[in-house]
Amino acid sequence: MAPSPAITEPESALPSVRARIIAFVSILAAGALGGATGVWFMGTQCDDGCTVGTGLSMWFGTVLLSLGAAVVAVISLRTVAEWNSGRRA
């Protein structure tokens, strides 16, 4: 009986935990900056409070910048993972 070949695990395409944490924190930071920008923008447009407008502007800025940062983070992490897998081969 011939010995069975060694079964090796396929290499993971996941980026390192450190890279994923940095990407997550950068998405949170972008969302906070987007919210702050929305509040600032409404502060320049409205003199007497405008709480609904400020809240909507803050929400829109947070969502918009968070989604943009998430897209950039995903593309960057995939690019780095592909670059590193080509380097290992």
PEFEN-V43089 format. One record per helix or strand. SS is the DSSP state (a for helix, b for strand). FROM is the first residue (numbers start at 1). LEN is the number of residues. If there is no record, write none. Layout:
# PEFEN-V43089
SS|FROM|LEN / SS|FROM|LEN
This chain:
# PEFEN-V43089
a|17|29 / a|51|38
